[in-house]
Amino acid sequence: MTTNHTNSPADSDVSFREDEAFAIKLDADDPLAHYRAQFHIPKQSNGEDVIYFAGNSLGLQPRTVRDLIGQELTDWAKLGVDGHFDSTRPWYSYHEIFRDTGARLVGAKPGEVVMMNSLTINLHLMMTTFFRPTKERFKIMMQSPAFPSDTYAVKSQLAFHGLDPAEALIILKPREDEHTIRLEDIEQTLAEQGDKIALVLFEGVNYFTGQLFEIEKITNLVKQHGCVMGWDLAHAAGNVPLKLHQWDVDFAVWCNYKYLNAGPGAVAGCFVHEKNSKNLDLHRLAGWWGNDPNTRFRMHLQPEFVPRPGAEGWQVSNPPILALAPVKASIDIFDEVGMSPLRQKSTQMTDYLAYLIGLLSANRFEIITPQPASVRGCQLSILAHERPRELHNALNSKGVVCDFREPNVIRVAPVPLYNTYHDAWRFAQVLARHVEAG
Ligand SMILES: *Cc1c(COP(=O)(O)O)cnc(C)c1O
C-alpha cells in the first residue's frame, strides 16, 4: 500500500510517502548529503553500511581526525618542548582555537566557551562556583528521569555542603501516565519553593525521552525567582540551535562525543555567561591554566591567582592536545555547516522517521518523545510494550545500531550530518518485518 499521509500533528508541512523511491528522492534533494562522506561509517558483516542511529550516544569519526592527531604527534616528535610555541597549532594557546567556533556552536560570545575536562568534571567545577547554598536558599531542582552522573554529582555536592538530599533536592517528575515534564509544573514548583532554591539544573534535551525544553523561557522563569540556572546540554549541543548568551543562561556544560563526534571520552564543553565570569567574587577551584597568561609563567614569583577573563578562567590544568585535535576536527565541520541548516534537515528527517514508525503497529510500541519538532531534537525514544530486549536484538541483528535503556526504551537518533533518509526507510523496514514476525 502506497498512499499519501500527512504528517500531522507535526509542525512540518511536508507530506511523506512510505515507498523507497520517496526516501531516495529526499536524499537526492538534501543539500547536506555530501557531509556523510566526511565520516567513517561502520559496516555490517555483509559489507553494507550499518544503519547508525546511535549518534546521540557516540558520534561517528570525522575523516579529518587522524591527520589532525598525526600532526600533533609529528610536531611533538620533531620539536619536543618547543612545540608549545613553534608547532603548527601552538599547544600553549591550542584551546583558544575554539573561542569563536565553540561560541558559535552554542550561541555564545567569544570567550564564554571553553573546551576542557569531561562533562561531569565541568559540572562539578560549575557547581563549586554556582551552588553557594545559604540558610534560606539551599535547594537544587533537577528533573527526572535524569542522567545518573548528574544525579550523583548533585547529591555529592549537597553532601559536600552538609545538606541532606531528602530536604535539599527537588526532583520534578512527569505526571502519572505521562512521559515528559510540563512547563506549568516547573512554574508551580518555582512558585511554591523558588525562594528556597539556589540552583536549577536541567538537561536541555532529556537523555531518556528526547524532550527538548524551552530553555529561554525556563531560564527566565528560574531567574525571576532569584535562582541560578545551569543547563546540561549533553544531548542538545550539536543537536539543536542554542543562544546561551542571549537567553541569559548562567552556565552550561556538554560533552563533545555525542552529536559532536569528537570521539570516546572527548574533551568537553563549558559555557560561563560573561556577567558571571566578570564577577570576581565568585569562588572557583583554581589552577595555572585559568590564570592570566601574562603572569602564568612568573610561576612561584607570582603565587596569587589572577583569573583570565571568560570561561577560560575555569581551566585548571594545561589541556590534552592529542585529545583536543578531534574536537577541532568536529567543531570545524559544525562551524562550516551551521546549526540552522542542520536543524532544518534534522527536523524533517526525524519527522519522516516518526511518520514511518507511526504506520506500524501502535499496540506494540509508542514514541514517547514529544511532538512537534519544536519540543524535540533528532532522537526518538520508542517504548516497547512487549519484549523490548528482543526487539532491540532483532534491530541489531539486521544492522541497526541503536541503544536500549532500561526498562523498555529503544533510542534512535537519525543524525543530520551523516544519516540518510534511506537509513530511516531501511530502519522502518526492519521494524516492520519484526512486527510481522510476531
Ligand atoms: C552523556 C551524559 C553524561 C556523561 O558524563 P561524562 O562526564 O561525559 O562521562 C552526563 N550527563 C548527561 C545528561 C549526559 O547525557
The ligand as an SDF file (V2000), in Angstrom:
LIG
                    3D

 15 15  0  0  0  0  0  0  0  0999 V2000
   26.2300   11.6490   28.3190 C   0  0  0  0  0  0  0  0  0  0  0  0
   25.8800   12.3670   29.5510 C   0  0  0  0  0  0  0  0  0  0  0  0
   26.7680   12.4360   30.6360 C   0  0  0  0  0  0  0  0  0  0  0  0
   28.1050   11.7370   30.6030 C   0  0  0  0  0  0  0  0  0  0  0  0
   29.0110   12.2680   31.5020 O   0  0  0  0  0  0  0  0  0  0  0  0
   30.5950   12.1970   31.2680 P   0  0  0  0  0  0  0  0  0  0  0  0
   31.1410   13.0300   32.3460 O   0  0  0  0  0  0  0  0  0  0  0  0
   30.8700   12.6950   29.8830 O   0  0  0  0  0  0  0  0  0  0  0  0
   31.0090   10.7660   31.3830 O   0  0  0  0  0  0  0  0  0  0  0  0
   26.3630   13.1570   31.7470 C   0  0  0  0  0  0  0  0  0  0  0  0
   25.1660   13.7800   31.7850 N   0  0  0  0  0  0  0  0  0  0  0  0
   24.3000   13.7270   30.7520 C   0  0  0  0  0  0  0  0  0  0  0  0
   22.9880   14.4280   30.8330 C   0  0  0  0  0  0  0  0  0  0  0  0
   24.6200   13.0080   29.6160 C   0  0  0  0  0  0  0  0  0  0  0  0
   23.7490   12.9350   28.6030 O   0  0  0  0  0  0  0  0  0  0  0  0
  1  2  1  0
  2  3  1  0
  2 14  2  0
  3  4  1  0
  3 10  2  0
  4  5  1  0
  5  6  1  0
  6  7  2  0
  6  8  1  0
  6  9  1  0
 10 11  1  0
 11 12  2  0
 12 13  1  0
 12 14  1  0
 14 15  1  0
M  END
$$$$
